[in-house]
Amino acid sequence: MEFKEADLIMVIGRRSLFHKLIGWFSRTCGEPLTKAKHVAGFLSPGVIIEALWTVKTSTAVDWLGEHKDFEVWRNHKLSLKHRERISNRVRGYRYHFYGFWRLFLHAGDLLVEKVIGKHFYFFRKMIKLNDYPICSWLWAMPYYEVAHIQFGVPYNYASPDDMRDFISQNENWELVYKVVHGIEVINRLR
């Protein structure tokens, strides 16, 4: 199996109360249930990085073995140079603490969205400190800064759901690997 630098992992199907809340907040009026509730990605074919309590790395073997519901997406338009630069930007956040307070700003905007029925960005515009990433920002920011790729919304405002909605409908992205309930259902890497 050959994953590449900057391949994105969309974690789906988490059932904890925290992830159910993220799913509810992320869904705008009329939108189907939220699929992605967390974003991780590949620093190299054998290393995955994600923002949890801190930004941490895991071996791909360990990470893939511990997660039962996820998708791996690849942008085919990225050059090797872009992939390396994106990975290096993300790597620079290793060991940084998670930006929990950002979630409250996201939640404020998303609550207003539920009332007005369209995207709303007010509270998220207050996010100025970049030393405390959340999972979606950790990947959306370097994709934008290096390759000018946004995920349907400005990178500072992206949620896992925004990112997955965008890539699943964009011809430059391909679902290359998918596991549901611990069973491999798609593998285009063979």
VMD Tcl script that draws the C-alpha trace (Angstrom):
set ca {
  {0.00 0.00 0.00}
  {1.55 3.33 -1.02}
  {0.24 6.43 0.66}
  {1.82 9.77 -0.22}
  {2.84 12.86 1.68}
  {-0.11 15.22 2.20}
  {-2.76 12.55 1.61}
  {-5.65 13.53 3.88}
  {-7.49 11.21 6.25}
  {-11.13 11.95 7.02}
  {-12.20 10.13 10.16}
  {-15.85 9.19 9.90}
  {-18.27 7.45 12.20}
  {-16.84 8.36 15.62}
  {-19.58 7.80 18.15}
  {-18.37 9.68 21.23}
  {-20.52 12.50 22.58}
  {-17.79 14.99 21.64}
  {-17.79 13.84 18.00}
  {-21.59 13.74 17.85}
  {-21.60 17.40 18.96}
  {-19.01 18.27 16.32}
  {-21.19 16.56 13.72}
  {-24.31 18.43 14.84}
  {-22.57 21.82 14.90}
  {-20.89 21.23 11.53}
  {-24.10 20.50 9.67}
  {-25.83 23.48 8.07}
  {-29.58 23.64 7.46}
  {-30.71 21.06 4.92}
  {-27.33 19.35 4.76}
  {-27.16 15.57 5.18}
  {-25.50 14.10 8.27}
  {-21.89 15.09 8.78}
  {-19.48 12.45 7.51}
  {-16.06 13.69 8.69}
  {-15.54 14.59 12.31}
  {-11.74 14.65 12.41}
  {-8.89 15.24 9.95}
  {-5.43 13.68 10.00}
  {-2.89 13.24 7.23}
  {0.32 11.67 6.02}
  {3.69 13.33 6.65}
  {5.23 10.47 4.68}
  {3.95 7.09 3.51}
  {4.69 5.65 6.97}
  {3.86 8.55 9.31}
  {0.52 10.17 10.19}
  {0.11 13.46 12.04}
  {-2.99 14.87 13.72}
  {-4.06 17.50 16.25}
  {-5.38 15.85 19.40}
  {-4.39 17.11 22.90}
  {-1.21 18.07 21.12}
  {-0.13 17.70 17.52}
  {1.33 14.22 17.43}
  {2.66 11.69 14.99}
  {2.00 7.96 14.80}
  {3.27 5.27 12.55}
  {0.80 4.58 9.77}
  {0.65 0.92 10.81}
  {-0.37 1.83 14.38}
  {-2.81 4.58 13.38}
  {-4.53 2.56 10.65}
  {-4.79 -0.42 12.99}
  {-6.46 1.63 15.75}
  {-9.10 3.36 13.60}
  {-12.13 1.56 12.26}
  {-13.88 4.22 10.12}
  {-11.89 6.53 7.84}
  {-11.21 7.62 4.28}
  {-7.92 8.59 2.64}
  {-8.15 11.26 -0.06}
  {-5.46 12.32 -2.54}
  {-5.16 15.46 -4.64}
  {-3.73 14.35 -7.99}
  {-2.81 17.89 -9.07}
  {-0.20 18.33 -6.31}
  {3.40 18.11 -7.41}
  {5.96 16.25 -5.31}
  {7.41 19.64 -4.33}
  {4.01 20.85 -3.10}
  {3.48 17.63 -1.14}
  {6.84 18.03 0.57}
  {6.23 21.70 1.40}
  {2.75 20.99 2.82}
  {4.14 18.15 4.95}
  {6.99 20.33 6.20}
  {4.55 23.09 7.23}
  {2.39 20.57 9.12}
  {5.48 18.96 10.71}
  {6.38 22.37 12.16}
  {3.35 22.11 14.46}
  {4.42 18.84 16.05}
  {4.04 19.00 19.87}
  {1.98 22.22 19.76}
  {-1.03 22.20 22.09}
  {-4.52 21.81 20.65}
  {-6.50 25.06 20.24}
  {-9.61 24.07 22.22}
  {-10.78 27.68 22.46}
  {-11.05 27.76 18.65}
  {-13.87 25.22 18.88}
  {-15.99 27.69 20.84}
  {-15.53 30.31 18.11}
  {-16.44 27.74 15.45}
  {-19.48 26.71 17.51}
  {-20.66 30.31 17.82}
  {-20.63 30.80 14.05}
  {-22.19 27.42 13.42}
  {-25.05 28.12 15.83}
  {-25.81 31.33 13.93}
  {-25.63 29.32 10.67}
  {-28.31 26.98 11.99}
  {-30.60 29.97 12.53}
  {-29.97 31.84 9.27}
  {-29.45 28.78 7.07}
  {-26.20 29.85 5.37}
  {-22.49 30.15 6.11}
  {-21.67 32.76 8.74}
  {-18.20 33.96 9.76}
  {-17.94 36.38 12.64}
  {-16.43 34.65 15.65}
  {-13.92 32.67 13.58}
  {-12.57 35.96 12.23}
  {-11.25 36.62 15.73}
  {-8.84 33.69 15.47}
  {-5.42 35.27 15.16}
  {-3.07 32.94 17.06}
  {-1.83 30.12 14.89}
  {0.27 28.34 17.51}
  {-2.70 26.29 18.74}
  {-4.13 24.32 15.83}
  {-7.28 22.26 15.57}
  {-7.36 19.22 13.29}
  {-8.91 20.88 10.25}
  {-6.76 24.02 10.42}
  {-3.58 21.94 10.75}
  {-4.11 20.75 7.16}
  {-6.24 23.52 5.60}
  {-3.68 26.24 6.34}
  {-0.67 24.65 4.61}
  {-2.78 23.47 1.67}
  {-3.79 27.07 1.14}
  {-0.40 28.67 1.82}
  {1.57 26.21 -0.32}
  {-0.82 25.19 -3.11}
  {-3.59 27.84 -2.90}
  {-6.17 25.12 -2.27}
  {-9.13 26.06 -0.11}
  {-11.73 23.57 0.99}
  {-14.83 25.49 -0.05}
  {-14.31 28.02 2.75}
  {-11.35 30.16 3.91}
  {-8.80 27.92 5.62}
  {-9.24 29.62 9.02}
  {-12.91 28.62 9.01}
  {-12.69 25.06 7.68}
  {-14.23 22.20 9.63}
  {-13.66 18.50 8.88}
  {-17.15 18.44 7.32}
  {-16.36 21.43 5.07}
  {-13.16 19.78 3.93}
  {-14.77 16.43 3.16}
  {-17.74 18.03 1.39}
  {-15.32 19.94 -0.84}
  {-12.93 17.12 -1.71}
  {-15.70 14.60 -2.33}
  {-17.12 16.89 -5.03}
  {-13.87 18.11 -6.58}
  {-12.39 16.35 -9.61}
  {-8.81 16.94 -8.41}
  {-9.40 14.67 -5.40}
  {-9.79 10.91 -5.34}
  {-10.84 8.58 -2.57}
  {-7.95 6.10 -2.56}
  {-8.64 4.08 0.57}
  {-11.64 3.54 2.84}
  {-12.29 1.44 5.93}
  {-15.77 1.05 7.45}
  {-16.25 -0.79 10.75}
  {-12.69 -2.10 10.44}
  {-13.25 -3.59 6.98}
  {-11.40 -2.31 3.93}
  {-14.05 -1.37 1.36}
  {-11.98 0.67 -1.13}
  {-8.31 0.24 -1.99}
  {-7.10 1.97 -5.15}
  {-3.48 1.77 -4.03}
  {-2.79 -1.79 -5.18}
}
mol new
graphics top color blue
foreach p $ca { graphics top sphere $p radius 0.5 }
foreach p [lrange $ca 0 end-1] q [lrange $ca 1 end] { graphics top cylinder $p $q radius 0.2 }
display resetview
